[in-house]
Amino acid sequence: MRKQASVVAWLVLCAVLFLTAGSLAAQQEKLFVGSKSSKKFHTMQCAAGKKISEKNRVVFHSAAEAEKAGYKPCKICKPTRK
């Protein structure tokens, strides 16, 4: 009986981790990252956005939020068209 409870608990934990990982990826797709030094913003998948150092990185929840803060969209990933 105790072994079954451990197996059930392990399966529940795996399911929670699997679902959380999927939702985190979906949340990241909705985020934008900007550079304090260039004042440009990118999608989280953009190669240029991934190169921004931690000290210069700013995270936005929407393209409109980034533009309101004075950031320009990246010409590579074109974040405002998604």
PyMOL commands that set and color helices and strands:
alter all, ss='L'
color gray80, all
select helices_A, chain A and resi 2-29+47-50+54-56+63-68+79-81
alter helices_A, ss='H'
color red, helices_A
select strands_A, chain A and resi 32-35+40-43+57-60+72-73
alter strands_A, ss='S'
color yellow, strands_A
deselect
rebuild
show_as cartoon
